[in-house]
Amino acid sequence: MTQDKIERLRQEISTKVREYYELVHAPKRFVPFESKVPYAGRHFGPEEMQSLMGATLDFWLTLGPYGHRFERALKVYFDARDAILVNSGSSANLLAIATLCCPTLEGHLRPGDEVITPAVTFPTTVAPLVQHQLVPVFVDCELGTYNIDPALVAEAISPRTRAIVVPHTLGNPCDLDALTQLAQRHGLWLMEDCCDALGSTFAGKRVGTFGDLATLSFYPAHHITTGEGGGLIVNRQRFIKIARSIRDWGRDCWCEPGVSNTCGQRFGWQLGDLPLGYDHKYIYSRIGYNLKPTDLQAAIGCAQLAKLDAFIAARRRNFQRLRNGLAPCEEFLIFPQAHPKAEPSWFGFPLTVRAGVRRAELVRWLEEAKIETRMIFAGNLLRQPAFQEITHRVAGSLTQTDRVMQDTFFIGVYPGLTDEMIDFVVERFKQFFKRAASSRPQAAAAV
């Protein structure tokens, strides 16, 4: 009888949560110049709130049943050796590099080893390299794809090069044919930063499945969200125990939370200089962290992952609508390009202004209409205050990187955008260039 009452209460609460969503969070009517056109944002329905409610009532709090379910679903999605949840995409990058640097890994990275990566990137793609005393080797990007140039990667390889770290910029897959061949030919670790690219494919295969390790972000701006959160995709068996240990304080024990003696000899180990029989739950064989998210976050992730295919389709549809609508503006803008084998799950719609157009003026024009814009992350990372004094090497010039820093920005394609919003964005662009064109003769006359 008690169990029946519990189930009835849970169902009542779930129904009320759906009612609350419809009252508070249902999409609002778009009003041009008054409503914001976001560059990104959380896109959710009552299902996420109901799943979160279920986890709240269970009150597990730390990573638990929903976490295991979410990890299993990600593992299946990527057909990976393992999927490990963490508390952010930045933590996923940190965990990936810490795993590659772990002394118990054969062929691990060591201080002073070089890692090739693009200079156009997000700071926490590079920060773990600096923190582990590796030497980032920065190469230029390709204008249009905004990805690392594989030809420049090949030229940058030196006897000290040990790894390549490649972000798929704004969801646009890098040339993974060329990069995987380079990694294999030179015996390099390959790490994919897929934080902006969940669902993108290259040659029909998901990004995140090409490298030894890959990272994901579930921040609200990304393809699915858990609030804060991220994940590490593991494609080699040898990394699993190391990565899970580093995520979980560096412990040697692999018991799940709330479980004891999985190994059958909890008090029978003798490791390091510890006395024989020291509790295995408190033996630490690696330098680690606590990078776990909560089960509450994982509950949201489970509901979001079920909608991923629909989210990806909406992003691609919004991207194409923008591309078609902005076609008359091609005289003034460089449009995004993708590799012939790539099918991006776009994070944003990047644009580079051509000669004669000032990015600052165009961005201001859009923002005045409440159309959100963003730069391509840090631009040239080496010009950022925190990175000016780091130990690094630059291979070749960073001409295109500096061009991106000066002339490139992006607007949104996320599933929360409506056709009405996108049409408004397109019209705003057209008005800007019409206004600019009409002012040219007056400027010439004034001169």
C-alpha positions as CSV (number, residue, x, y, z in Angstrom):
1,M,0.0,0.0,0.0
2,T,2.8,2.4,0.9
3,Q,4.5,1.8,-2.5
4,D,1.3,2.5,-4.3
5,K,1.0,5.8,-2.5
6,I,4.5,6.7,-3.3
7,E,4.0,6.0,-7.0
8,R,0.7,8.0,-7.0
9,L,2.4,11.0,-5.3
10,R,5.3,10.9,-7.9
11,Q,2.8,10.9,-10.7
12,E,0.9,13.8,-9.2
13,I,4.1,15.8,-8.8
14,S,5.1,15.0,-12.4
15,T,1.8,16.2,-13.7
16,K,2.1,19.4,-11.7
17,V,5.6,19.9,-13.0
18,R,4.3,19.7,-16.6
19,E,1.6,22.2,-15.7
20,Y,4.2,24.5,-14.2
21,Y,6.3,24.3,-17.4
22,E,3.4,25.3,-19.6
23,L,2.7,28.3,-17.4
24,V,6.2,29.5,-16.8
25,H,8.6,28.2,-19.5
26,A,6.5,27.7,-22.6
27,P,7.9,29.8,-25.6
28,K,6.9,33.4,-25.7
29,R,5.7,35.3,-28.7
30,F,8.5,37.0,-30.7
31,V,8.4,40.8,-30.9
32,P,11.0,42.3,-33.2
33,F,13.3,44.8,-31.5
34,E,11.8,43.9,-28.1
35,S,12.5,40.1,-27.9
36,K,16.0,38.9,-27.8
37,V,17.3,36.7,-30.6
38,P,19.8,34.6,-28.6
39,Y,23.0,33.2,-30.1
40,A,22.4,30.0,-28.1
41,G,20.5,28.8,-25.0
42,R,19.0,26.0,-23.2
43,H,16.2,24.4,-25.1
44,F,14.0,22.1,-23.0
45,G,10.5,20.9,-22.4
46,P,8.6,19.5,-19.4
47,E,10.4,16.1,-19.9
48,E,13.7,17.6,-18.5
49,M,11.9,19.1,-15.5
50,Q,10.1,15.9,-14.8
51,S,13.3,13.9,-15.0
52,L,15.0,16.3,-12.7
53,M,12.1,16.1,-10.4
54,G,12.4,12.3,-10.3
55,A,16.1,12.6,-9.4
56,T,15.3,15.2,-6.7
57,L,12.7,12.9,-5.1
58,D,15.3,10.1,-5.1
59,F,17.7,12.6,-3.5
60,W,20.8,10.6,-4.5
61,L,22.5,14.0,-5.2
62,T,26.0,12.6,-6.0
63,L,26.5,10.8,-9.3
64,G,24.4,7.7,-9.2
65,P,21.6,5.8,-11.2
66,Y,20.9,8.6,-13.7
67,G,24.6,9.1,-14.1
68,H,25.1,5.5,-15.0
69,R,22.2,5.6,-17.4
70,F,23.5,8.8,-19.1
71,E,27.0,7.3,-19.4
72,R,25.7,4.1,-20.9
73,A,23.6,6.1,-23.4
74,L,26.6,8.2,-24.5
75,K,28.8,5.1,-24.8
76,V,26.2,3.6,-27.1
77,Y,25.8,6.8,-29.1
78,F,29.5,7.0,-29.8
79,D,30.0,3.2,-30.0
80,A,32.9,4.0,-27.6
81,R,34.9,2.0,-25.1
82,D,33.6,4.2,-22.3
83,A,31.9,7.5,-21.7
84,I,32.8,9.3,-18.4
85,L,30.7,12.2,-17.1
86,V,32.4,15.2,-15.6
87,N,31.2,18.6,-14.3
88,S,32.1,20.7,-17.4
89,G,33.6,20.6,-20.9
90,S,36.7,22.3,-19.5
91,S,37.0,19.5,-16.9
92,A,36.7,17.0,-19.8
93,N,39.7,18.7,-21.5
94,L,41.6,18.6,-18.2
95,L,40.8,15.0,-17.7
96,A,41.8,14.0,-21.2
97,I,45.2,15.7,-20.9
98,A,45.8,14.4,-17.3
99,T,45.1,10.9,-18.6
100,L,47.6,11.3,-21.5
101,C,50.2,12.5,-18.9
102,C,49.5,9.8,-16.3
103,P,52.8,8.0,-15.5
104,T,50.9,4.6,-15.5
105,L,50.1,5.1,-19.2
106,E,52.6,3.5,-21.5
107,G,54.0,6.3,-23.8
108,H,52.5,9.0,-21.6
109,L,53.2,12.7,-22.3
110,R,56.0,14.3,-20.3
111,P,56.8,18.0,-19.4
112,G,58.4,19.6,-22.5
113,D,56.6,17.5,-25.0
114,E,54.9,19.4,-27.8
115,V,51.2,19.3,-28.6
116,I,50.0,20.9,-31.9
117,T,46.7,22.9,-31.7
118,P,45.1,25.9,-33.4
119,A,45.6,29.4,-32.2
120,V,41.9,30.1,-32.8
121,T,40.4,28.2,-29.9
122,F,38.7,28.3,-26.5
123,P,41.1,28.9,-23.6
124,T,40.3,25.7,-21.7
125,T,41.3,23.6,-24.7
126,V,44.9,24.9,-24.2
127,A,45.0,25.6,-20.4
128,P,45.5,21.9,-19.5
129,L,48.5,21.7,-21.7
130,V,50.0,24.7,-19.9
131,Q,49.1,23.3,-16.5
132,H,50.8,20.0,-17.3
133,Q,54.0,21.7,-18.6
134,L,53.5,20.7,-22.1
135,V,54.4,23.0,-25.0
136,P,51.5,24.1,-27.2
137,V,52.6,24.5,-30.8
138,F,50.1,26.9,-32.5
139,V,49.2,26.8,-36.1
140,D,47.0,28.9,-38.3
141,C,43.4,28.1,-39.2
142,E,41.5,28.0,-42.5
143,L,39.3,31.0,-43.2
144,G,35.8,29.8,-43.8
145,T,36.0,26.5,-41.9
146,Y,37.9,28.2,-39.0
147,N,39.5,24.9,-38.3
148,I,43.1,23.8,-38.0
149,D,44.9,23.6,-41.3
150,P,46.2,20.0,-41.7
151,A,49.0,21.1,-44.1
152,L,50.3,23.4,-41.4
153,V,50.0,20.6,-38.8
154,A,52.2,18.4,-41.0
155,E,54.8,21.2,-41.3
156,A,54.7,21.9,-37.5
157,I,55.7,18.3,-36.5
158,S,59.1,18.1,-34.8
159,P,61.0,15.4,-33.0
160,R,59.4,16.6,-29.7
161,T,55.8,16.5,-31.0
162,R,53.7,13.9,-29.2
163,A,50.1,14.8,-29.7
164,I,47.5,16.8,-31.7
165,V,44.5,18.5,-30.0
166,V,41.8,19.6,-32.5
167,P,38.6,21.4,-31.7
168,H,35.8,21.2,-34.3
169,T,35.1,24.9,-34.4
170,L,31.5,25.8,-34.0
171,G,30.5,22.2,-34.8
172,N,32.3,22.2,-38.1
173,P,34.4,18.9,-38.4
174,C,38.1,19.2,-39.1
175,D,39.7,17.3,-42.0
176,L,39.9,14.0,-40.0
177,D,41.2,12.0,-42.9
178,A,44.4,14.1,-43.0
179,L,44.7,14.5,-39.2
180,T,44.2,10.8,-38.4
181,Q,46.7,9.8,-41.1
182,L,49.3,12.3,-39.6
183,A,48.7,11.0,-36.1
184,Q,49.2,7.4,-37.2
185,R,52.2,8.1,-39.4
186,H,54.0,9.9,-36.6
187,G,52.8,7.9,-33.6
188,L,50.9,10.9,-32.1
189,W,48.0,10.9,-29.7
190,L,44.9,12.5,-31.2
191,M,42.4,14.3,-29.0
192,E,39.2,15.8,-30.4
193,D,37.5,18.7,-28.6
194,C,33.9,18.1,-29.6
195,C,32.4,20.5,-27.1
196,D,30.8,22.5,-29.9
197,A,30.2,19.5,-32.2
198,L,28.0,16.9,-30.7
199,G,26.3,15.0,-33.6
200,S,28.6,16.3,-36.3
201,T,29.9,13.6,-38.7
202,F,32.9,13.1,-41.0
203,A,32.6,10.5,-43.8
204,G,29.5,9.3,-42.1
205,K,31.2,8.7,-38.8
206,R,30.6,10.7,-35.6
207,V,33.2,13.2,-34.6
208,G,34.6,12.1,-31.2
209,T,35.2,8.6,-32.6
210,F,38.4,9.3,-34.6
211,G,40.7,10.4,-31.7
212,D,42.1,8.4,-28.8
213,L,40.0,10.6,-26.6
214,A,37.2,13.2,-27.2
215,T,35.6,15.8,-25.0
216,L,32.0,17.1,-24.7
217,S,30.4,20.1,-23.0
218,F,26.8,20.2,-21.7
219,Y,26.8,23.9,-20.8
220,P,23.5,25.6,-21.7
221,A,24.8,27.0,-24.9
222,H,25.7,23.6,-26.3
223,H,23.8,21.0,-28.2
224,I,22.4,19.4,-25.1
225,T,22.6,20.7,-21.6
226,T,22.8,19.5,-18.0
227,G,23.4,23.1,-16.8
228,E,27.1,22.7,-15.9
229,G,28.5,19.4,-17.2
230,G,30.6,17.6,-19.8
231,G,31.9,14.2,-20.8
232,L,35.0,12.3,-21.9
233,I,34.6,9.8,-24.7
234,V,37.2,7.0,-24.5
235,N,38.1,5.1,-27.6
236,R,41.0,3.0,-26.3
237,Q,40.6,0.4,-23.5
238,R,43.9,1.4,-21.9
239,F,42.5,4.8,-20.8
240,I,39.4,3.7,-19.0
241,K,40.8,2.9,-15.6
242,I,43.2,5.8,-15.6
243,A,40.6,8.4,-16.6
244,R,38.0,7.2,-14.1
245,S,40.6,7.1,-11.3
246,I,41.7,10.7,-12.1
247,R,38.1,11.9,-12.2
248,D,37.5,10.2,-8.8
249,W,40.2,11.7,-6.6
250,G,42.9,9.5,-8.1
251,R,41.7,6.5,-6.1
252,D,42.8,3.0,-7.0
253,C,39.5,1.5,-6.0
254,W,36.9,1.2,-8.8
255,C,33.8,0.5,-6.7
256,E,30.7,2.5,-7.6
257,P,29.5,5.0,-4.9
258,G,27.7,3.2,-2.1
259,V,29.3,-0.1,-3.1
260,S,32.2,-1.8,-1.3
261,N,34.6,-4.7,-2.1
262,T,34.0,-5.1,-5.8
263,C,37.5,-6.5,-6.1
264,G,36.8,-9.1,-3.4
265,Q,39.9,-8.1,-1.4
266,R,39.2,-4.7,0.0
267,F,41.6,-5.3,2.9
268,G,44.1,-7.5,1.0
269,W,46.0,-4.9,-1.1
270,Q,49.6,-3.8,-0.6
271,L,50.5,-0.8,-2.7
272,G,53.2,1.9,-2.4
273,D,54.5,2.1,1.1
274,L,51.2,1.4,2.7
275,P,50.8,-1.4,5.2
276,L,49.3,-4.7,3.9
277,G,45.5,-4.6,4.1
278,Y,45.1,-0.8,4.0
279,D,41.5,-0.1,3.0
280,H,41.5,-0.1,-0.9
281,K,38.8,2.6,-0.9
282,Y,41.4,4.9,0.5
283,I,44.4,4.0,-1.7
284,Y,45.4,6.7,-4.3
285,S,47.5,5.5,-7.2
286,R,47.2,8.7,-9.3
287,I,47.2,12.5,-8.8
288,G,43.5,13.2,-9.3
289,Y,40.5,15.5,-8.8
290,N,36.8,15.3,-8.0
291,L,35.4,16.2,-11.4
292,K,32.0,14.4,-11.1
293,P,28.7,16.1,-11.8
294,T,25.6,15.3,-9.7
295,D,22.8,12.8,-10.5
296,L,20.4,15.8,-10.8
297,Q,22.4,17.1,-13.8
298,A,22.6,13.6,-15.3
299,A,18.8,13.3,-15.0
300,I,18.4,16.4,-17.2
301,G,21.0,14.9,-19.6
302,C,19.1,11.7,-20.0
303,A,16.0,13.6,-21.2
304,Q,18.0,16.0,-23.4
305,L,19.9,13.1,-25.1
306,A,16.6,11.6,-26.2
307,K,16.0,14.8,-28.2
308,L,19.4,15.2,-29.7
309,D,18.5,14.1,-33.2
310,A,15.7,16.6,-33.3
311,F,18.0,19.3,-32.0
312,I,20.6,18.5,-34.7
313,A,18.0,18.6,-37.4
314,A,16.8,22.0,-36.2
315,R,20.3,23.4,-36.1
316,R,21.0,22.3,-39.6
317,R,17.6,23.7,-40.8
318,N,18.2,27.1,-39.1
319,F,21.8,27.2,-40.6
320,Q,20.4,26.6,-44.1
321,R,17.7,29.1,-43.7
322,L,20.3,31.7,-42.7
323,R,22.6,30.7,-45.6
324,N,19.8,31.0,-48.1
325,G,18.5,34.2,-46.7
326,L,21.8,35.9,-46.5
327,A,22.9,34.9,-50.1
328,P,22.3,38.5,-51.4
329,C,24.9,39.7,-48.9
330,E,27.8,37.5,-50.2
331,E,29.4,40.6,-51.7
332,F,30.1,41.8,-48.1
333,L,30.5,38.5,-46.1
334,I,32.5,35.3,-46.2
335,F,30.1,32.5,-45.5
336,P,31.0,29.3,-43.5
337,Q,32.4,26.4,-45.4
338,A,32.6,22.7,-44.6
339,H,34.8,19.8,-45.8
340,P,33.1,17.8,-48.6
341,K,33.0,14.8,-46.2
342,A,31.7,16.7,-43.2
343,E,28.1,17.1,-42.1
344,P,28.2,19.6,-39.3
345,S,25.9,19.8,-36.3
346,W,26.3,23.6,-36.3
347,F,26.9,25.4,-33.0
348,G,26.7,28.8,-34.7
349,F,26.8,30.6,-38.0
350,P,30.2,32.2,-38.5
351,L,30.7,35.2,-40.8
352,T,33.8,37.1,-41.8
353,V,33.3,40.7,-43.1
354,R,35.0,41.5,-46.4
355,A,37.1,44.5,-47.2
356,G,35.2,47.7,-46.7
357,V,32.9,46.4,-44.0
358,R,33.7,47.0,-40.3
359,R,32.7,44.2,-38.0
360,A,32.2,46.5,-35.1
361,E,29.6,48.5,-37.0
362,L,27.7,45.4,-38.2
363,V,27.8,43.8,-34.7
364,R,26.5,47.0,-33.2
365,W,23.7,47.2,-35.7
366,L,22.6,43.7,-34.9
367,E,22.9,44.0,-31.1
368,E,20.8,47.2,-31.2
369,A,18.0,45.0,-32.6
370,K,18.7,42.5,-29.8
371,I,20.3,40.0,-32.1
372,E,23.0,38.4,-30.1
373,T,26.5,38.0,-31.6
374,R,29.7,36.4,-30.3
375,M,33.3,36.4,-31.4
376,I,35.1,33.1,-32.4
377,F,35.9,32.5,-28.7
378,A,39.4,33.9,-27.8
379,G,40.4,34.9,-31.3
380,N,44.1,34.6,-31.4
381,L,44.7,33.0,-28.0
382,L,48.2,34.3,-27.8
383,R,47.0,37.8,-27.7
384,Q,44.9,37.1,-24.6
385,P,46.4,38.5,-21.4
386,A,46.6,35.1,-19.6
387,F,48.5,33.4,-22.5
388,Q,51.0,36.0,-23.5
389,E,53.8,34.6,-21.3
390,I,53.2,30.9,-21.7
391,T,55.9,28.6,-23.0
392,H,54.9,27.8,-26.6
393,R,56.0,27.6,-30.2
394,V,54.3,29.2,-33.3
395,A,54.7,27.2,-36.5
396,G,54.5,29.6,-39.4
397,S,52.4,32.7,-39.4
398,L,49.0,33.3,-37.8
399,T,47.7,35.5,-40.5
400,Q,44.3,33.9,-40.8
401,T,44.0,33.7,-37.0
402,D,44.5,37.4,-36.7
403,R,42.0,38.0,-39.5
404,V,39.4,36.0,-37.6
405,M,40.2,38.0,-34.4
406,Q,39.6,41.2,-36.3
407,D,36.8,40.4,-38.8
408,T,34.8,37.3,-37.7
409,F,31.8,36.8,-35.5
410,F,28.9,34.4,-35.3
411,I,25.2,34.4,-34.8
412,G,22.9,31.6,-33.5
413,V,21.3,28.6,-35.1
414,Y,20.1,26.8,-31.9
415,P,16.8,25.0,-31.8
416,G,15.0,27.7,-29.8
417,L,15.1,30.1,-32.8
418,T,11.9,30.3,-34.8
419,D,11.5,31.1,-38.5
420,E,10.2,34.5,-37.6
421,M,13.4,35.2,-35.6
422,I,15.6,34.1,-38.5
423,D,13.7,36.1,-41.0
424,F,14.1,39.1,-38.8
425,V,17.9,38.5,-38.6
426,V,18.2,38.2,-42.4
427,E,16.2,41.4,-42.9
428,R,18.4,43.3,-40.4
429,F,21.5,42.2,-42.3
430,K,20.0,43.3,-45.6
431,Q,19.1,46.7,-44.1
432,F,22.6,47.2,-42.9
433,F,24.2,46.6,-46.3
434,K,21.5,48.6,-48.1
435,R,22.2,51.5,-45.8
436,A,25.9,51.1,-46.3
437,A,25.6,51.0,-50.1
438,S,23.4,54.1,-50.2
439,S,25.9,56.1,-48.1
440,R,28.8,55.4,-50.5
441,P,28.1,58.0,-53.1
442,Q,27.5,60.7,-50.5
443,A,30.9,59.8,-48.9
444,A,32.5,60.0,-52.3
445,A,30.9,63.4,-53.0
446,A,32.1,64.7,-49.7
447,V,35.7,63.8,-50.5
